[in-house]
Amino acid sequence: MRKLTLAALFITCCLSSTPAQTTRGDDDSPRHEFFAGYSFNSADIDTLTVAPGRTGQHGLNLAYTRRVSEHVGLTFDASAHFKRDDFTVNNLTFERKRDQYHFLGGVQFKSRPGASRVAPFVHVLAGGALFRGFASSLTTAGNTYLIDDATSFALAVGGGLDVRASKHFDLRVIQADYLPTFFGSTRQDNLRLSFGVVFRR
């Protein structure tokens, strides 16, 4: 107990002697972060639409983070991913669209000690997911349309790495999220990878 008390006093003294700019200086003063970038979703579409299966979707990831302390922020995250292809079943060729949208919010923990240019972060988010599937087969004998719309609870657990480019801009070199959804009676294990630009203000 005595050792813990001495360690706590030592840390307190170190923090009190640290210049103010290390916690609220020019480098760390921005409290708002806006992220926009490309995103790839490895979607586990096992219970959705016709001819289900894992598929790669390309799209966009946007996020806003409001920092409430030096290392903690509140994050709202939105992403949209799209897939266009065709498949054949029972001698009918279908043109298919499979789109997924996620709207999530939660907590981000980010490390940027002092004026470091590299800032790793982790976040835990929860919210909802929307799946929209559409397939059509147009033939001289008639037209066939298949439509699938569903919503689900969704989570995102992951993190990434930001590298400072200037006072107000970072490059998000990687963000990786495990993104489970719960359409139907099963769990879908999705993986989202994103990168782009972070504007800090």
C-alpha positions as CSV (number, residue, x, y, z in Angstrom):
1,M,0.0,0.0,0.0
2,R,2.9,2.4,0.8
3,K,4.5,1.7,-2.5
4,L,1.2,2.4,-4.3
5,T,0.8,5.7,-2.4
6,L,4.4,6.8,-3.3
7,A,3.8,5.8,-6.9
8,A,0.6,7.9,-7.1
9,L,2.4,10.9,-5.5
10,F,5.2,10.6,-8.0
11,I,2.8,10.5,-11.0
12,T,0.9,13.5,-9.6
13,C,4.1,15.5,-9.3
14,C,5.2,14.6,-12.8
15,L,1.8,15.6,-14.2
16,S,1.7,18.9,-12.3
17,S,5.2,19.7,-13.5
18,T,4.3,19.1,-17.2
19,P,3.8,22.2,-19.3
20,A,0.2,23.1,-19.9
21,Q,0.7,22.8,-23.7
22,T,1.2,19.0,-23.5
23,T,-2.5,18.5,-22.6
24,R,-4.0,21.6,-24.1
25,G,-1.4,23.0,-26.4
26,D,-1.5,23.9,-30.1
27,D,-1.1,20.3,-31.1
28,D,-3.9,18.9,-28.9
29,S,-6.3,21.8,-28.7
30,P,-8.8,20.6,-31.4
31,R,-11.8,19.0,-29.8
32,H,-13.7,18.0,-33.0
33,E,-12.6,15.3,-35.5
34,F,-14.2,14.6,-38.8
35,F,-13.2,11.5,-40.7
36,A,-14.0,10.7,-44.3
37,G,-12.6,7.9,-46.4
38,Y,-12.8,4.8,-48.5
39,S,-14.1,1.6,-46.9
40,F,-14.2,-2.1,-47.7
41,N,-16.7,-4.4,-46.0
42,S,-16.2,-8.2,-46.1
43,A,-19.9,-8.9,-45.6
44,D,-21.2,-12.2,-44.2
45,I,-24.5,-12.3,-46.1
46,D,-25.5,-15.8,-45.0
47,T,-29.2,-15.3,-44.3
48,L,-30.0,-12.5,-46.7
49,T,-31.1,-12.2,-50.3
50,V,-30.9,-14.9,-53.0
51,A,-27.7,-17.0,-53.3
52,P,-26.3,-15.8,-50.0
53,G,-22.6,-15.9,-49.1
54,R,-19.7,-13.8,-48.1
55,T,-19.1,-10.9,-50.4
56,G,-16.8,-7.9,-50.7
57,Q,-18.5,-4.5,-50.8
58,H,-16.9,-1.1,-51.5
59,G,-18.1,2.1,-50.0
60,L,-17.6,5.2,-47.8
61,N,-17.0,5.6,-44.1
62,L,-17.8,8.9,-42.3
63,A,-17.3,9.7,-38.6
64,Y,-17.5,12.6,-36.2
65,T,-15.7,12.5,-32.8
66,R,-16.2,15.0,-30.0
67,R,-13.3,14.8,-27.5
68,V,-14.5,15.1,-23.9
69,S,-11.0,14.7,-22.4
70,E,-7.5,14.3,-23.5
71,H,-7.9,10.7,-24.6
72,V,-11.6,10.0,-24.6
73,G,-14.1,11.0,-27.3
74,L,-17.7,10.3,-28.3
75,T,-18.0,9.0,-31.8
76,F,-20.9,8.9,-34.4
77,D,-20.0,6.6,-37.3
78,A,-21.9,6.0,-40.6
79,S,-20.9,3.8,-43.5
80,A,-22.4,2.6,-46.7
81,H,-21.2,-0.3,-48.8
82,F,-22.3,-1.5,-52.2
83,K,-22.1,-4.6,-54.4
84,R,-23.2,-5.0,-58.0
85,D,-22.9,-8.4,-59.8
86,D,-25.0,-11.0,-61.5
87,F,-25.8,-14.7,-60.9
88,T,-27.6,-17.5,-62.7
89,V,-30.2,-19.8,-61.1
90,N,-32.7,-22.1,-62.8
91,N,-31.4,-20.9,-66.2
92,L,-32.3,-17.3,-65.3
93,T,-29.6,-14.6,-65.1
94,F,-30.2,-12.0,-62.4
95,E,-28.6,-8.6,-62.1
96,R,-28.1,-8.2,-58.3
97,K,-27.6,-5.3,-55.9
98,R,-26.6,-5.9,-52.3
99,D,-26.1,-2.8,-50.1
100,Q,-25.5,-2.4,-46.4
101,Y,-25.7,0.8,-44.2
102,H,-24.5,1.2,-40.7
103,F,-25.3,3.9,-38.2
104,L,-23.3,3.6,-35.0
105,G,-22.3,5.6,-31.9
106,G,-20.0,5.0,-28.9
107,V,-16.7,5.8,-27.2
108,Q,-13.3,6.3,-28.7
109,F,-10.0,6.0,-26.7
110,K,-7.1,7.8,-28.5
111,S,-3.5,8.2,-27.5
112,R,-1.5,11.2,-28.6
113,P,1.2,11.9,-25.9
114,G,2.6,15.4,-26.2
115,A,3.3,16.4,-29.8
116,S,3.5,12.8,-31.2
117,R,2.7,12.6,-34.9
118,V,1.3,9.0,-34.5
119,A,-2.0,8.4,-32.7
120,P,-3.4,4.9,-32.3
121,F,-7.0,4.6,-31.2
122,V,-9.7,2.0,-30.3
123,H,-13.4,2.4,-30.2
124,V,-16.6,0.5,-29.2
125,L,-19.7,1.4,-31.1
126,A,-23.3,0.2,-31.2
127,G,-26.3,1.0,-33.4
128,G,-28.2,-0.3,-36.3
129,A,-27.7,-1.8,-39.8
130,L,-29.8,-1.8,-42.9
131,F,-29.6,-4.3,-45.7
132,R,-31.1,-3.7,-49.1
133,G,-31.0,-6.4,-51.7
134,F,-32.5,-6.2,-55.2
135,A,-32.3,-8.7,-58.1
136,S,-33.9,-8.6,-61.5
137,S,-34.2,-10.9,-64.4
138,L,-35.6,-9.5,-67.6
139,T,-36.5,-11.9,-70.4
140,T,-38.8,-12.1,-73.3
141,A,-41.0,-14.6,-71.4
142,G,-41.4,-12.2,-68.5
143,N,-39.6,-10.2,-65.8
144,T,-38.7,-11.5,-62.3
145,Y,-37.9,-9.2,-59.4
146,L,-36.6,-10.2,-55.9
147,I,-36.4,-7.6,-53.1
148,D,-35.0,-8.0,-49.6
149,D,-35.0,-5.2,-47.0
150,A,-34.0,-5.9,-43.4
151,T,-32.8,-4.0,-40.3
152,S,-30.7,-5.3,-37.4
153,F,-28.8,-4.3,-34.3
154,A,-25.1,-3.9,-35.0
155,L,-21.8,-3.4,-33.2
156,A,-18.3,-2.3,-34.2
157,V,-15.2,-3.1,-32.2
158,G,-11.9,-2.0,-33.5
159,G,-9.3,0.7,-33.9
160,G,-6.8,2.2,-36.1
161,L,-3.8,4.6,-36.6
162,D,-3.8,8.3,-37.4
163,V,-0.6,10.1,-38.6
164,R,-0.4,13.9,-38.4
165,A,0.0,15.7,-41.7
166,S,-0.5,19.2,-40.3
167,K,-2.0,21.0,-37.3
168,H,-5.6,20.3,-38.5
169,F,-5.2,17.3,-40.7
170,D,-4.4,13.7,-40.1
171,L,-4.1,10.7,-42.4
172,R,-6.0,7.7,-41.2
173,V,-3.7,5.0,-42.6
174,I,-5.8,2.1,-41.3
175,Q,-9.0,1.5,-39.4
176,A,-10.2,-2.1,-38.8
177,D,-13.5,-3.1,-37.3
178,Y,-15.2,-6.3,-36.4
179,L,-18.8,-5.5,-37.4
180,P,-21.3,-8.1,-36.3
181,T,-24.9,-7.9,-37.3
182,F,-27.9,-10.0,-36.3
183,F,-30.2,-10.3,-39.2
184,G,-32.7,-13.2,-38.9
185,S,-31.9,-15.7,-36.2
186,T,-28.1,-15.8,-36.7
187,R,-25.0,-13.6,-36.3
188,Q,-23.2,-12.3,-39.4
189,D,-19.4,-11.7,-38.9
190,N,-18.4,-8.8,-41.0
191,L,-15.0,-7.1,-41.2
192,R,-14.7,-3.4,-42.2
193,L,-11.4,-1.8,-43.3
194,S,-11.2,2.0,-43.9
195,F,-8.7,4.7,-44.6
196,G,-8.9,8.4,-45.4
197,V,-8.5,11.9,-44.0
198,V,-9.2,13.3,-40.5
199,F,-9.9,17.0,-40.1
200,R,-9.4,18.3,-36.6
201,R,-10.8,21.6,-35.3
